[in-house]
Amino acid sequence: MDNFALNSSASTSLKDFVDVLIPYGNKTHEGTKLRREGFSKADTNATGQVSLAEMESFILSILKDEELFRLYRPSFRQAFNNAKLLQKSNGKTLKGAKGATSDDYVSFPEFRVFTIYLQIYAAMFDIFCSVDGKDAGVNSGDDARISLDEFLRGYQAAHGYDFNGLSQLSAEDTAIKTFDKIDSNDGGFVLFSELSEYLKQEEIKGKTDLGTLLSGNIKPTVLPGVSRKGRRDISSRKTISKNSPSVASVTSRVGRSSKASSKKLQMIMPVTISGAYTPSINASKEFKALVKSFQPYAEKTPACLALRKVAFSSCDNNGTGQCSFAEVDSFVNSVLRQDYSPLKGSKIFKAFRPSYIVAYNGAKNFKKNASGNDDDYIGFSEFRIFNVYLCVYAGMLDSFSRVDGGGTGVDSNDDRRVEIAEWIDRYSKFDSSGFTALQTLGNSDDALSAFKVMDVDDHGIVSFSEFCEWIAAAEVAESTALGGLLEGSIQMTNTKGEASSQELPPQDMPV
């Protein structure tokens, strides 16, 4: 098996993706030259070892299409993890790495097969997307995991792909048994990571050519071409059956995304975000743009819930149902660049970036207080609250920046901390801020008292995090609607140090 191919029934997006990668898998002089150039481009620090992040940058550079990149990005990790183990390491830690060996990276001997794995796992992701939700492709009905009902409604769409693990899906009873096999943790849902692992293992069990390729029991640079009876032999690539029906795919994932983004920005949103926070009428135009992008993910209407499901799927790029801060940070950047322009979006993203970790930690605390789960991720249940907090804490940063540096909004003069002289000189700029604590600063004495409360370490400087804690505490103390929302983000304990039983704001149920 020398490569992986699709027939004419594959989606346009999948064909476009695979066509870019095919030349990198060819065992020809031109293919070798292309791989050498490609690997050199991916290996940015010239170590001979390429990380997943570096590979993603390389993939984006050859696709030259950010939208196509985002469509199939959830499948990159599986391809990378499969390829990095082709050449066994000696177990020695790499120089300059903290415990990492060569098995944590892809080397040049593994690079050709990695490009083939990208094609295979992208096809698996096409199958996943055709079943996830009620309709073709990825849309507002999708949540990056497949329930049994969804599987029973959509399993026939998988018939268009020649994977052993799906060949027995002829009736509902076999579909149920297959679902149970794929759902390895008995969670009642199938994630993409579970589906791809199941398809891989079924190919290996069946001792197919594809199974041999996916097993890793091959020499990375020597893969024999195999022509199989009843298939088109195109450079010895595995080809989908000619009789395969047209399969609903990832093509509509973003719909295309520019149209979806435009419709979102045209939505009429309430003046008060989630019924709790009314931004200042004097807020910076950059902050207003950020709110316009993320408030639609924060409201509790059916339309906003639909948007939220699609957004979470985009944020959860590895399909685990949990998002790390790195994924959330990347998601915020992607949304802003998509909603506006790469230049303007990046400017807004960088301006308010200090507030994202505060919002993320607030959402994590919300989860802990609601469920007792104290891990380092947020799930779909906390995603709406995260987007509310994103707007709220970005609003706090917008207000903070009126004092820090002296200008309106966030700019290069800000250093994310305020000295007492700055605070006393500029506190009057908080007019109509939307935050209770800032409305109590009637004179310089009030301002000085507030500064001393915030400056808990008595260093004469107030940081942005201290500013946020002070505002949140004031909202909670005054029992405002915003206080009720923010209280869920505080690490709550009672006088005995036990978890508080305080009622939390409603959240999305896991779906």
VOGU-3710 file (C-alpha; in Angstrom, 3 decimals, decimal comma):
1> mdnfalnssa> 0,000/0,000/0,000  1,653/3,171/-1,175  -0,968/5,794/-0,441  -4,610/6,436/0,347  -7,236/7,692/-2,076  -10,922/8,418/-2,397  -13,247/7,926/-5,313  -15,619/10,467/-6,839  -18,247/10,010/-4,081  -16,032/11,680/-1,452
11> stslkdfvdv> -16,897/15,195/-0,337  -15,375/18,145/-2,154  -13,661/19,324/1,013  -12,127/15,913/1,679  -10,927/15,658/-1,907  -9,355/19,111/-1,665  -7,619/18,138/1,562  -6,351/14,779/0,273  -5,222/16,194/-3,092  -2,804/18,559/-1,365
21> lipygnkthe> -1,244/15,705/0,621  -1,037/13,011/-2,088  2,240/14,295/-3,616  3,941/14,071/-0,214  3,153/10,332/-0,027  4,397/9,378/-3,485  7,533/7,215/-3,585  9,067/9,060/-6,500  12,024/11,383/-6,939  9,649/14,334/-6,972
31> gtklrregfs> 7,881/13,039/-3,880  11,138/12,645/-1,986  12,212/16,157/-2,924  8,855/17,545/-1,826  9,052/15,704/1,496  12,543/17,000/2,191  11,413/20,550/1,532  8,238/20,031/3,553  9,961/18,475/6,550  12,576/21,222/6,572
41> kadtnatgqv> 9,754/23,778/6,621  7,979/21,955/9,467  11,175/21,487/11,498  11,465/25,175/12,362  14,261/24,734/14,903  16,198/22,201/12,789  16,291/19,462/15,452  15,233/16,648/13,149  12,149/16,170/15,352  8,797/17,872/14,655
51> slaemesfil> 6,083/18,493/17,245  2,325/18,468/16,632  2,218/22,272/16,810  4,934/22,502/14,150  3,106/19,968/11,986  -0,100/21,962/12,247  1,723/25,078/11,045  3,142/23,070/8,139  -0,298/21,683/7,201  -1,814/25,163/7,219
61> silkdeelfr> 1,013/26,456/5,017  0,507/23,823/2,310  -3,291/23,926/2,398  -3,253/27,724/2,037  -6,832/27,602/3,269  -7,485/28,326/6,941  -11,068/27,139/6,659  -10,062/23,746/5,242  -7,423/23,502/7,960  -10,018/24,077/10,694
71> lyrpsfrqaf> -12,415/21,581/9,158  -10,040/18,639/9,518  -7,903/19,819/12,424  -9,585/17,411/14,917  -8,063/14,512/12,954  -4,453/15,754/12,977  -3,656/14,548/16,479  -4,631/10,946/15,698  -2,466/10,957/12,560  0,450/12,464/14,487
81> nnakllqksn> 0,194/10,004/17,387  0,074/7,082/14,981  3,085/8,278/12,994  5,380/9,272/15,857  5,713/5,649/17,019  6,737/4,193/13,636  10,413/4,540/14,426  11,106/3,325/17,950  13,207/5,605/20,142  16,150/4,603/22,305
91> gktlkgakga> 14,312/5,968/25,323  16,788/8,778/25,898  15,477/12,225/26,751  16,069/14,705/23,958  18,454/17,573/24,629  16,592/20,617/25,901  13,341/18,662/26,455  11,717/17,948/29,793  11,403/14,175/29,735  10,482/13,987/26,030
101> tsddyvsfpe> 11,994/11,309/23,796  11,958/10,988/20,025  8,723/8,998/20,410  7,025/12,304/21,225  7,863/13,756/17,804  7,729/12,832/14,121  11,066/12,403/12,354  11,829/12,478/8,633  11,649/8,650/8,189  8,109/8,845/9,605
111> frvftiylqi> 7,084/11,930/7,649  5,873/10,247/4,447  3,595/7,857/6,305  2,385/10,724/8,475  1,060/12,500/5,382  -0,813/9,306/4,440  -2,222/8,989/7,964  -3,512/12,557/7,650  -5,594/11,448/4,663  -6,901/8,323/6,401
121> yaamfdifcs> -7,931/10,048/9,631  -9,503/12,916/7,680  -11,713/10,311/5,959  -12,605/8,888/9,387  -13,499/12,387/10,542  -15,749/12,805/7,493  -17,642/9,712/8,647  -17,888/11,045/12,196  -19,301/14,343/10,983  -21,845/12,680/8,706
131> vdgkdagvns> -23,351/10,874/11,724  -22,982/13,557/14,418  -26,209/15,594/14,488  -29,410/15,094/12,556  -28,289/16,540/9,243  -25,484/16,268/6,734  -22,126/17,692/7,668  -21,370/19,665/10,793  -23,926/22,240/11,843  -25,832/23,528/14,870
141> gddarislde> -27,043/20,025/15,692  -23,515/18,730/16,210  -21,707/18,611/19,555  -18,531/16,631/18,702  -19,923/13,390/20,091  -22,449/10,854/18,824  -25,321/9,525/20,885  -26,918/6,132/20,211  -29,967/7,832/18,674  -27,739/9,811/16,308
151> flrgyqaahg> -25,816/6,669/15,419  -28,991/4,752/14,590  -30,269/7,628/12,470  -27,013/8,157/10,588  -25,029/4,908/10,458  -26,063/4,253/6,848  -24,066/7,325/5,818  -20,925/5,398/6,767  -21,550/2,832/4,024  -19,725/5,069/1,560
161> ydfnglsqls> -16,381/4,250/3,136  -14,592/0,930/2,931  -13,574/0,465/6,554  -13,856/-3,045/7,988  -15,382/-1,861/11,237  -18,401/-0,443/9,429  -18,976/-3,228/6,928  -21,485/-5,067/9,148  -23,839/-2,107/9,631  -26,771/-3,654/7,801
171> aedtaiktfd> -29,529/-3,341/10,406  -30,379/-1,610/13,667  -29,344/-4,523/15,893  -25,859/-4,682/14,377  -25,636/-0,892/14,598  -26,347/-1,040/18,346  -23,688/-3,708/18,859  -21,194/-1,649/16,860  -22,001/1,470/18,879  -21,341/-0,435/22,106
181> kidsndggfv> -17,978/-1,594/20,791  -16,943/1,922/19,782  -18,101/3,442/23,092  -15,062/2,083/24,900  -15,686/3,901/28,203  -19,433/3,130/28,293  -20,154/6,855/28,497  -23,202/6,645/26,243  -21,510/8,782/23,589  -18,931/8,139/20,881
191> lfselseylk> -16,085/10,644/20,497  -13,997/10,967/17,355  -10,988/9,555/19,216  -13,043/6,432/20,027  -14,353/6,036/16,484  -10,922/6,415/14,889  -9,323/3,967/17,329  -12,102/1,432/16,697  -11,729/1,711/12,906  -7,970/1,346/13,216
201> qeeikgktdl> -8,164/-1,771/15,407  -10,771/-3,419/13,168  -8,483/-2,963/10,160  -5,597/-4,482/12,123  -7,733/-7,434/13,282  -8,867/-7,997/9,710  -5,228/-8,060/8,548  -6,081/-5,686/5,729  -3,502/-3,616/3,856  -4,840/-0,564/5,636
211> gtllsgnikp> -4,506/-2,409/8,935  -0,863/-3,169/8,175  -0,280/0,492/7,448  -2,043/1,672/10,610  -0,453/-0,969/12,848  2,976/0,595/12,578  4,515/-2,831/11,953  6,221/-1,524/8,837  9,413/0,181/7,866  8,526/3,856/7,678
221> tvlpgvsrkg> 10,253/4,485/4,375  9,479/1,166/2,643  5,772/0,584/2,067  4,984/-1,956/-0,674  2,277/-1,010/-3,157  -0,635/-3,413/-3,250  -3,384/-3,558/-5,832  -6,598/-5,099/-4,571  -9,065/-6,888/-6,796  -12,177/-4,909/-7,658
231> rrdissrkti> -10,558/-1,502/-7,016  -9,024/1,182/-9,131  -5,220/0,949/-8,875  -4,073/4,562/-8,742  -0,424/4,557/-7,654  -1,353/1,501/-5,526  -3,520/3,655/-3,280  -6,380/2,230/-1,239  -9,541/3,305/-3,035  -13,104/3,442/-1,849
241> sknspsvasv> -15,511/1,054/-3,576  -16,901/2,354/-6,869  -20,379/1,461/-5,746  -20,217/3,596/-2,620  -23,141/5,993/-2,303  -22,577/9,702/-1,869  -21,753/10,362/1,766  -22,777/13,390/3,833  -19,540/14,929/5,027  -17,757/17,735/6,724
251> tsrvgrsska> -18,304/20,090/3,769  -20,985/22,083/5,565  -19,024/22,256/8,830  -18,650/25,988/8,786  -21,382/26,461/6,261  -19,019/28,023/4,797  -17,850/29,843/7,948  -17,779/33,369/6,554  -21,558/33,276/5,985  -22,178/31,872/9,469
261> sskklqmimp> -19,964/34,557/10,980  -21,812/37,304/9,129  -25,203/36,043/10,323  -23,958/35,828/13,899  -22,720/39,416/13,885  -26,092/40,583/12,556  -28,013/38,989/15,437  -29,783/41,451/17,726  -28,554/40,788/21,248  -29,960/42,017/24,604
271> vtisgaytps> -28,334/45,153/26,019  -27,613/43,218/29,213  -25,386/40,169/28,713  -27,002/37,008/30,131  -29,327/39,234/32,151  -26,463/40,234/34,432  -23,924/42,628/32,910  -24,578/45,845/30,998  -21,365/47,133/29,392  -20,493/50,795/29,709
281> inaskefkal> -21,789/53,152/27,043  -18,279/54,596/27,078  -16,588/51,256/26,418  -13,881/51,109/23,764  -14,830/50,123/20,231  -12,510/47,098/20,508  -14,379/45,820/23,542  -17,732/46,355/21,826  -16,444/44,302/18,892  -15,393/41,481/21,234
291> vksfqpyaek> -18,837/41,450/22,862  -20,478/41,376/19,449  -18,483/38,227/18,637  -19,026/36,306/21,873  -22,369/37,403/23,352  -24,240/35,182/20,850  -22,525/32,208/22,540  -23,547/33,459/25,991  -27,332/33,858/25,784  -29,852/31,110/26,608
301> tpaclalrkv> -32,019/31,232/23,472  -32,413/28,207/21,156  -30,565/30,050/18,381  -27,657/30,844/20,677  -27,572/27,262/21,970  -27,248/26,075/18,373  -24,372/28,494/17,779  -22,761/27,400/21,025  -22,745/23,728/20,030  -20,953/24,480/16,774
311> afsscdnngt> -18,511/26,814/18,551  -17,670/24,214/21,202  -17,020/21,640/18,486  -14,588/24,085/16,895  -12,934/24,832/20,235  -12,613/21,146/21,178  -10,289/20,411/18,272  -9,279/16,919/19,428  -12,844/15,741/20,098  -12,406/14,824/23,767
321> gqcsfaevds> -15,407/16,790/25,043  -13,042/18,856/27,226  -11,220/22,072/26,329  -7,859/23,175/27,696  -6,918/26,825/28,063  -4,664/26,525/25,003  -7,667/25,366/22,955  -9,886/28,133/24,343  -7,209/30,758/23,700  -6,861/29,549/20,102
331> fvnsvlrqdy> -10,651/29,499/19,706  -11,005/33,144/20,802  -8,303/34,187/18,347  -9,908/32,211/15,524  -13,372/33,675/16,125  -12,134/37,263/16,181  -10,031/36,808/13,042  -12,971/35,186/11,291  -15,544/37,751/12,418  -13,482/40,733/11,364
341> splkgskifk> -10,179/40,404/9,518  -6,914/38,662/10,424  -5,320/42,030/11,217  -8,205/43,568/13,172  -9,120/40,275/14,842  -5,553/39,702/16,025  -5,392/43,241/17,396  -8,552/42,735/19,467  -7,391/39,289/20,580  -4,052/40,587/21,859
351> afrpsyivay> -5,623/43,628/23,545  -7,901/41,560/25,789  -5,814/38,401/26,120  -5,001/38,946/29,844  -8,707/38,546/30,607  -9,135/35,150/28,914  -7,323/33,139/31,573  -9,406/34,853/34,284  -12,608/33,909/32,438  -11,338/30,361/31,877
361> ngaknfkkna> -10,408/29,860/35,526  -13,799/31,247/36,511  -15,520/28,661/34,322  -13,350/25,899/35,827  -14,295/27,034/39,330  -17,922/27,085/38,246  -17,607/23,429/37,240  -15,935/22,536/40,522  -18,618/24,270/42,575  -21,405/22,693/40,520
371> sgndddyigf> -20,090/19,133/40,237  -17,028/18,790/42,446  -14,915/18,024/39,366  -11,623/19,850/39,862  -9,664/19,208/36,664  -7,915/21,553/34,259  -10,566/21,607/31,539  -14,008/22,968/30,770  -16,751/20,988/29,069  -19,808/21,973/27,085
381> sefrifnvyl> -21,792/22,447/30,319  -19,499/25,338/31,294  -19,033/26,751/27,796  -21,922/29,228/27,967  -20,713/30,506/31,339  -17,199/30,843/29,927  -18,467/33,084/27,145  -20,373/35,208/29,670  -17,253/35,515/31,803  -15,232/36,308/28,684
391> cvyagmldsf> -17,373/39,385/28,055  -17,459/40,373/31,739  -13,734/40,096/32,432  -12,846/41,744/29,120  -15,132/44,562/30,297  -13,178/44,731/33,554  -9,930/44,952/31,579  -11,413/47,695/29,407  -12,262/49,663/32,568  -8,915/48,870/34,195
401> srvdgggtgv> -7,105/50,207/31,123  -8,751/53,604/31,517  -6,614/54,034/34,598  -3,631/51,937/33,567  -1,739/54,044/31,007  -4,376/56,748/30,891  -5,814/56,017/27,453  -9,226/54,731/26,370  -9,253/50,985/25,840  -6,221/48,698/25,917
411> dsnddrrvei> -3,007/49,967/24,320  0,787/49,734/24,440  1,006/52,131/27,379  -0,723/49,650/29,692  1,385/47,412/31,942  -1,494/45,510/33,650  -0,885/47,182/37,005  -1,875/50,504/38,518  0,090/52,590/40,957  -1,707/54,638/43,597
421> aewidryskf> -0,909/57,926/41,828  -2,467/56,651/38,587  -5,531/55,425/40,463  -6,191/58,688/42,337  -5,553/60,756/39,219  -7,856/58,815/36,912  -10,577/57,014/38,942  -13,180/59,464/37,602  -12,797/57,812/34,170  -14,897/54,887/35,473
431> dssgftalqt> -18,149/56,767/34,821  -20,928/54,394/33,625  -18,624/51,379/33,872  -21,375/48,850/34,529  -19,699/47,602/37,722  -21,088/48,358/41,192  -17,714/48,851/42,902  -16,670/51,542/40,430  -19,887/53,499/40,964  -19,046/54,012/44,648
441> lgnsddalsa> -15,910/56,074/43,949  -17,432/59,478/44,613  -14,257/61,258/45,709  -10,533/60,760/46,255  -11,082/59,400/49,767  -13,345/56,677/48,393  -10,767/55,947/45,696  -7,938/55,703/48,235  -9,935/53,353/50,476  -10,765/51,142/47,514
451> fkvmdvddhg> -7,110/51,017/46,441  -6,035/49,869/49,884  -8,638/47,088/49,824  -7,382/45,870/46,438  -3,677/46,152/47,323  -3,714/43,093/49,570  0,088/42,747/49,685  0,508/46,470/50,495  3,043/47,044/47,691  1,414/50,217/46,419
461> ivsfsefcew> 0,458/48,527/43,137  -2,804/46,886/42,065  -2,703/44,146/39,427  -5,484/43,333/36,992  -6,297/40,102/38,875  -6,661/42,035/42,155  -8,897/44,539/40,391  -11,119/41,690/39,113  -11,369/40,082/42,563  -12,369/43,404/44,129
471> iaaaevaest> -15,093/44,044/41,544  -16,444/40,482/41,809  -16,524/40,643/45,617  -18,463/43,920/45,504  -21,047/42,503/43,089  -21,505/39,424/45,314  -21,770/41,559/48,485  -24,464/43,725/46,901  -26,371/40,634/45,674  -26,555/42,004/42,128
481> alggllegsi> -27,473/39,856/39,135  -23,824/39,963/38,082  -22,805/39,003/41,604  -25,006/35,931/41,419  -23,288/34,968/38,183  -19,765/35,670/39,389  -20,268/33,878/42,702  -20,249/30,603/40,817  -16,683/31,365/39,689  -15,327/31,904/43,197
491> qmtntkgeas> -13,725/29,044/45,145  -16,570/28,855/47,677  -16,074/27,477/51,197  -18,002/27,956/54,389  -16,528/28,821/57,783  -15,602/25,176/58,364  -13,660/25,009/55,121  -16,275/22,787/53,510  -17,771/23,248/50,079  -20,654/25,691/50,014
501> sqelppqdmp> -24,115/24,523/49,005  -24,955/27,893/47,411  -27,250/27,649/44,394  -25,440/28,263/41,113  -26,705/29,867/37,916  -28,216/27,425/35,370  -25,848/25,834/32,900  -26,154/23,831/29,673  -26,754/20,152/30,207  -24,228/17,779/28,631
511> v> -25,560/16,717/25,255
//
